[in-house]
Amino acid sequence: MSDTSQGPGWWQASDGKWYPPEQAPGGTPSPGSGVATVDIGGSFSYGWGKFSQYAGALIVAVLVMWVLNLIVQAIGFAFDSLVLRLVFGLLAVLVSAVASFGLTNVSLKIVNGQPVEISDAFPTGPRVGAYAITAILIQIIVTIGLYLCIIPGVIAAVFLWFGHFVVLDEDVAPGDAISRAASLVQGNFGSVLGFIILALLINLVGAILCLVGLLVTIPMTTVAAAYVYKGLKGQAAAA
């Protein structure tokens, strides 16, 4: 509220005061207005633009993710012992939880306007442990939900979709990251679900293109997800 207009979209009420666009009757909050928004079209446009700008670091992050998973799975299948296969199976779960760290880290740096380097694509640093625990907890919760007639798992996946971003961006404990992610989605469940469905369809197209397309679609949709995450926090992604 102000005695004078503060910019485009500000409107004057009957009390003679000026109010921001997001407080207009029937108005739509804009990104960065402090009000949670989900701009699906804008997110993918942003993701494509930033992929073009940071393709090197983003592609390396995807390759690191794939290589880590492939190495552990290959070692596990090399053993005849059921016990050793079980051990490497558990190790594969842990590696899978850590593998996406670099991609999430690079995507967050992009939307936060921070410098991006190739080294950011690797899972290193003090937050790797918290990230892994968060990823494993989310996987457990969603898996249990899927066994309970599928729908609870889908609901859990939508509410916890941004837990990976929260644990890195806000540097909180895994439990706090999960509850924070759920609170961000609350009130925007339908929009977030629509974003996720479209992101999965885009990655399906990438997979059909001999998997090479995934080197483009996975980082693009992850940056788009980071953009949506910022919008849910009422913040604008870096230009």
C-alpha positions in Angstrom: 0.0 0.0 0.0 1.2 3.5 -0.8 0.0 7.0 -1.2 1.3 7.1 -4.8 1.7 4.5 -7.6 4.9 2.5 -7.4 4.9 1.2 -10.9 3.0 -0.6 -13.7 0.0 -2.5 -12.5 -0.5 -0.6 -9.2 -4.1 0.4 -8.7 -6.0 2.9 -6.7 -8.7 1.7 -4.3 -11.7 3.6 -3.0 -9.8 4.7 0.1 -7.5 6.7 -2.2 -4.5 4.4 -1.5 -2.4 2.6 -4.2 -2.0 -1.2 -4.0 0.4 -3.6 -5.8 -0.8 -5.8 -8.8 -1.1 -9.0 -6.7 -3.7 -7.4 -4.4 -5.9 -6.3 -7.2 -9.4 -7.9 -7.2 -9.1 -10.9 -9.4 -5.5 -10.0 -10.2 -2.8 -12.6 -10.9 0.4 -12.4 -8.8 3.6 -11.9 -10.8 6.8 -13.8 -10.3 8.9 -12.1 -7.6 5.8 -10.4 -6.0 6.2 -12.3 -2.8 3.1 -14.4 -3.6 3.4 -18.0 -4.6 3.0 -18.5 -8.4 3.4 -21.4 -10.9 4.1 -20.2 -14.4 4.3 -23.5 -16.4 4.9 -22.0 -19.8 7.4 -19.5 -18.5 9.3 -22.3 -16.6 9.9 -24.3 -19.7 10.8 -21.3 -21.8 13.3 -20.3 -19.0 14.6 -23.8 -18.8 15.4 -23.9 -22.5 17.0 -20.5 -22.5 19.2 -21.4 -19.6 20.1 -24.8 -21.0 21.4 -23.0 -24.1 23.5 -20.8 -21.9 24.8 -23.4 -19.4 24.7 -26.5 -21.6 28.2 -27.6 -20.6 27.7 -27.8 -16.8 24.2 -29.2 -17.2 25.2 -32.0 -19.6 28.1 -32.9 -17.4 25.8 -33.1 -14.4 23.5 -35.5 -16.2 26.4 -37.6 -17.4 27.8 -37.8 -13.8 24.4 -39.0 -12.6 24.2 -41.7 -15.3 27.8 -42.9 -14.9 27.6 -43.2 -11.1 24.5 -45.3 -11.3 25.9 -47.5 -14.1 29.1 -48.2 -12.3 27.4 -49.4 -9.2 24.9 -51.6 -11.1 27.7 -53.1 -13.2 29.8 -54.0 -10.2 26.7 -55.5 -8.5 25.9 -57.8 -11.5 29.5 -58.9 -11.7 29.2 -61.0 -8.4 27.5 -64.4 -8.2 27.0 -64.1 -4.4 23.5 -63.1 -3.5 24.8 -61.4 -0.4 27.2 -59.2 -2.4 24.4 -58.4 -4.9 22.2 -57.3 -2.0 25.0 -55.2 -0.6 25.6 -53.5 -3.9 21.9 -53.1 -4.4 21.7 -51.1 -1.2 24.8 -49.2 -2.3 23.0 -48.4 -5.6 20.1 -46.9 -3.7 22.6 -44.6 -1.8 24.5 -43.7 -5.0 21.2 -43.0 -6.8 20.2 -40.6 -4.0 23.5 -38.7 -4.3 23.8 -38.8 -8.2 21.3 -36.0 -8.9 23.1 -33.6 -6.5 25.1 -31.9 -9.2 22.2 -31.3 -11.5 20.1 -29.9 -8.7 23.0 -27.8 -7.5 23.7 -26.3 -11.0 20.0 -25.6 -11.6 19.7 -23.8 -8.3 22.7 -21.7 -9.0 21.3 -20.7 -12.3 17.9 -19.5 -10.9 19.7 -17.8 -8.0 21.9 -15.9 -10.4 25.1 -17.4 -8.9 28.2 -18.2 -11.0 28.2 -21.7 -12.5 31.3 -23.9 -13.0 31.8 -27.4 -14.2 32.8 -28.5 -10.7 29.3 -27.7 -9.5 28.1 -30.7 -11.5 29.8 -33.1 -9.2 28.3 -34.3 -5.8 30.8 -32.7 -3.4 30.6 -30.4 -0.4 29.1 -30.4 3.1 25.5 -30.7 2.0 25.8 -34.0 0.1 24.9 -36.1 3.2 21.8 -34.1 3.9 20.8 -34.2 0.2 21.2 -38.0 0.1 19.1 -38.6 3.3 16.4 -36.3 1.9 16.3 -38.1 -1.4 16.1 -41.5 0.3 13.3 -40.4 2.6 11.4 -39.0 -0.3 11.9 -42.3 -2.2 10.7 -44.3 0.8 7.6 -42.2 1.3 6.6 -42.2 -2.4 7.2 -46.0 -2.7 5.0 -46.7 0.3 2.3 -44.5 -1.1 2.5 -46.3 -4.5 1.9 -49.6 -2.8 -1.1 -48.1 -1.1 -3.2 -48.1 -4.3 -0.8 -45.8 -6.3 -2.8 -42.6 -5.8 -1.2 -41.8 -2.3 2.2 -42.2 -3.9 1.4 -39.8 -6.7 0.1 -37.3 -4.2 3.3 -37.7 -2.1 5.5 -37.3 -5.2 3.9 -34.0 -6.1 4.1 -32.6 -2.5 7.7 -33.6 -2.1 8.9 -32.8 -5.7 10.9 -29.8 -4.5 12.5 -31.4 -1.4 15.8 -31.8 -3.2 15.9 -28.1 -4.0 14.9 -27.1 -0.5 17.6 -29.0 1.3 20.3 -27.4 -0.8 18.8 -23.9 -1.2 17.8 -23.4 2.4 20.5 -25.6 4.0 18.0 -27.3 6.4 17.8 -30.8 7.9 16.2 -33.5 5.7 13.0 -33.7 7.8 12.6 -29.9 7.6 13.3 -30.0 3.9 10.5 -32.5 3.4 7.9 -30.5 5.4 9.0 -27.3 3.8 8.6 -28.8 0.3 5.1 -29.9 1.2 4.1 -26.5 2.5 5.3 -24.8 -0.7 3.1 -27.0 -2.9 0.1 -26.7 -0.6 -2.4 -24.4 -2.4 -0.8 -25.0 -5.8 -1.1 -28.8 -6.0 -3.0 -28.8 -9.4 -0.6 -26.4 -11.0 2.5 -28.4 -9.8 0.9 -31.6 -10.9 0.4 -30.1 -14.4 4.0 -29.0 -14.5 5.3 -32.5 -13.5 3.1 -34.3 -16.1 4.4 -32.0 -18.8 8.0 -32.4 -17.7 7.6 -36.2 -17.7 6.1 -36.0 -21.3 9.0 -33.9 -22.5 11.5 -36.4 -21.0 9.6 -39.2 -22.6 10.1 -37.6 -26.0 13.8 -37.3 -25.1 14.0 -41.0 -24.3 12.3 -41.9 -27.6 15.1 -40.0 -29.4 17.6 -42.8 -28.8 18.1 -41.5 -25.2 20.4 -38.7 -26.5 17.5 -36.3 -26.3 17.5 -36.8 -22.5 20.8 -35.0 -22.4 18.8 -31.9 -23.4 15.4 -32.6 -21.8 16.5 -33.7 -18.3 18.6 -30.6 -17.6 16.0 -28.3 -19.3 13.1 -29.7 -17.2 15.2 -29.6 -14.0 16.0 -25.9 -14.5 12.3 -25.4 -15.2 11.5 -27.1 -11.9 14.0 -24.8 -10.1 12.1 -21.9 -11.8 8.8 -23.2 -10.4 10.4 -23.7 -7.0 11.4 -20.0 -6.9 7.9 -19.1 -8.0 6.4 -21.1 -5.1 8.6 -19.1 -2.8 7.3 -15.9 -4.3 10.7 -15.1 -5.7 11.7 -14.3 -9.3 14.4 -16.5 -11.0 17.5 -14.7 -12.1 17.3 -13.3 -15.6 
